[in-house]
Amino acid sequence: MTTRLAVRDLAVARGGLRAVEGLSFSLSAGQALVLRGPNGIGKTTVLRTLAGLQPAVSGEVEAPAESLAYAGHADGLKSALSVTENLRFWSDVFGGPGIDAALERMNLRELALRPAHALSAGQKRRLGLARLMVTGRPVWLLDEPTVSLDTASVALFASVLRDHLGQGGAALIATHIDLGLPEAEILDLTPYRAGPARRDSGMRPAGFNEAFA
């Protein structure tokens, strides 16, 4: 089975303090891994580090170039652009597939011409998640993807995610919500919580093979 992402002995820090250390796991094609742990343990920090948005303290992260797509707390939308224009922008940036499937699957067809600033919080979230579908990237890093979504929209995204996995994609998800993916494995970060808080004196990027930002 194809390994999409490999992490070895990773340590990450937030605000100059180590949050997680000694973290190792791999993510294969078709696999979903759910990050769990108490608030503040470092789930977001781990995801941001894997996405290349901040350096690791130590450890190794291996992923094929341009294989990771990150969806964080911000939806990453241009408010003056319409739903269609936002998706076309991201599709052009990543050189991914067209936007029709994303519009249809995330129930955005009727909103296609509406500017992003006129969307509700839930609609913005659906559009932000639809960006993942137009990147063409196989590994999705998802930080609380269901925030602002109603029950129907959670089910909608779960269906999209399940299809992504079925097509050989993979996902690393920080969430406390049951997405209806019984096959997803759980990775509890509690055992990897860093020891007594201390300032790291030598932060350095890990051996990172992915340039996505």
C-alpha positions in Angstrom: 0.0 0.0 0.0 1.3 3.4 -1.0 2.6 5.5 1.9 1.3 9.1 1.5 2.9 10.6 4.6 5.6 9.4 7.1 6.4 11.1 10.3 9.3 10.0 12.5 10.2 11.3 16.0 8.5 14.7 15.4 8.7 17.5 18.0 6.7 20.7 17.5 6.4 23.9 19.5 3.9 26.6 20.1 5.0 30.1 21.3 8.5 28.8 21.9 7.4 26.0 24.1 7.4 22.3 23.1 3.9 20.9 22.8 4.3 17.5 21.3 7.5 15.3 21.0 8.4 11.8 19.9 5.5 11.6 17.5 5.8 8.9 14.8 3.1 7.6 12.4 2.5 6.9 8.7 -0.5 7.5 6.6 -1.3 5.3 3.6 -3.5 5.6 0.6 -7.1 5.2 1.6 -6.4 5.8 5.3 -8.0 8.4 7.6 -6.3 9.2 10.9 -8.1 11.2 13.5 -6.0 13.3 16.0 -7.5 13.4 19.5 -6.4 14.9 22.8 -7.5 17.6 25.2 -7.7 21.2 24.0 -4.3 22.9 23.8 -2.3 19.7 23.5 -1.0 20.7 20.1 -3.3 19.2 17.4 -3.3 22.4 15.4 0.4 22.9 15.8 1.1 19.4 14.5 -1.1 20.0 11.4 0.5 23.4 10.7 4.0 21.9 11.0 3.1 19.1 8.6 1.7 21.7 6.2 4.9 23.6 6.2 3.5 26.7 7.9 6.0 26.5 10.7 9.2 24.7 11.4 9.5 21.5 13.4 11.7 21.4 16.4 13.1 18.1 15.3 12.2 14.9 13.5 11.5 13.9 10.0 8.5 14.4 7.7 8.4 12.7 4.4 5.7 13.3 1.7 5.9 13.6 -2.1 6.3 17.1 -3.3 3.0 19.1 -3.6 0.9 16.2 -2.1 -0.5 18.0 1.0 -3.5 20.3 1.2 -4.3 22.1 4.5 -7.7 23.4 5.7 -7.3 25.3 8.9 -9.7 27.4 11.0 -9.7 30.2 8.4 -11.6 29.4 5.2 -9.0 31.1 2.9 -11.6 32.9 0.9 -11.3 36.2 -1.1 -14.4 38.0 0.1 -14.9 40.1 -3.0 -14.9 37.1 -5.3 -17.9 34.9 -6.0 -18.1 31.2 -5.0 -17.2 30.2 -8.6 -14.3 32.7 -8.8 -12.9 31.6 -5.5 -12.8 28.0 -6.6 -11.4 28.8 -10.0 -8.7 30.9 -8.3 -7.6 27.9 -6.2 -7.9 25.5 -9.1 -5.6 27.7 -11.1 -3.1 28.0 -8.3 -2.8 24.3 -7.7 -3.4 23.2 -11.3 -6.1 20.8 -10.1 -9.2 19.5 -11.7 -12.2 21.7 -12.7 -14.6 23.1 -10.2 -17.9 21.5 -11.3 -17.6 18.5 -8.9 -16.7 20.7 -6.0 -19.7 23.0 -6.6 -22.1 20.0 -6.9 -20.8 17.8 -4.1 -20.6 20.7 -1.5 -24.1 21.9 -2.4 -22.8 25.3 -3.7 -24.4 25.3 -7.2 -27.1 27.7 -6.2 -24.6 30.0 -4.6 -22.2 30.0 -7.5 -22.5 33.7 -8.3 -22.8 35.0 -4.7 -19.8 36.9 -3.4 -18.0 35.2 -0.5 -18.7 38.1 1.9 -22.4 37.5 1.5 -22.3 33.9 2.6 -23.3 32.6 6.0 -20.7 31.0 8.2 -21.7 27.5 7.2 -21.7 28.4 3.5 -18.3 29.9 3.8 -17.1 26.7 5.5 -18.5 24.5 2.8 -16.7 26.7 0.2 -13.5 26.6 2.2 -13.7 22.8 2.3 -14.6 22.6 -1.4 -11.2 24.1 -2.1 -9.7 20.8 -1.1 -11.4 19.1 -4.0 -9.9 21.5 -6.6 -6.3 21.2 -5.4 -5.8 17.7 -6.9 -3.6 16.8 -3.8 -4.0 13.4 -2.2 -3.3 14.2 1.4 -5.8 16.4 3.3 -4.8 17.9 6.6 -8.0 19.0 8.3 -8.2 21.1 11.5 -11.8 20.9 12.9 -13.3 20.8 9.4 -16.9 20.7 10.6 -16.9 24.0 12.5 -20.0 26.0 11.6 -21.5 23.1 9.6 -25.0 21.9 10.3 -25.8 18.2 10.5 -26.6 17.9 6.8 -23.4 19.6 5.8 -21.3 17.4 8.1 -22.8 14.4 6.3 -22.2 16.0 2.9 -18.5 16.6 3.7 -18.2 13.1 5.2 -19.4 11.7 1.9 -16.8 13.8 0.0 -14.1 12.6 2.4 -15.1 9.0 2.0 -14.9 9.3 -1.8 -11.5 10.9 -1.5 -10.2 8.0 0.5 -11.8 5.5 -1.9 -9.8 7.1 -4.7 -6.5 6.6 -3.0 -6.4 9.8 -1.0 -5.6 10.1 2.7 -6.6 12.4 5.5 -5.3 13.5 8.9 -8.1 15.1 10.8 -8.2 17.0 14.1 -11.9 16.7 15.2 -14.0 15.7 18.2 -17.0 15.1 15.9 -18.0 11.7 14.6 -17.7 11.9 10.9 -19.3 8.5 10.3 -16.0 7.0 9.2 -15.8 3.8 11.2 -12.7 2.8 9.4 -10.8 5.8 10.6 -8.1 5.2 13.1 -7.5 7.3 16.2 -4.2 8.8 17.2 -4.3 10.2 20.7 -1.6 12.8 21.2 -1.8 12.6 25.0 1.2 10.2 25.3 3.2 12.6 23.2 2.6 15.6 25.3 6.0 17.4 25.9 7.5 17.2 29.4 7.5 20.2 31.8 7.2 23.3 29.7 10.5 24.6 28.6 11.8 27.0 26.0 13.5 25.2 23.2 17.0 26.6 22.6 17.6 25.2 19.1 14.5 25.2 16.9 15.3 24.0 13.5 13.3 22.7 10.5 12.9 19.0 10.3 14.0 17.1 7.2 10.9 18.3 5.4 10.3 17.1 1.8 7.1 19.1 1.1 7.0 22.7 0.0 3.2 23.3 0.3 2.1 26.5 2.1 
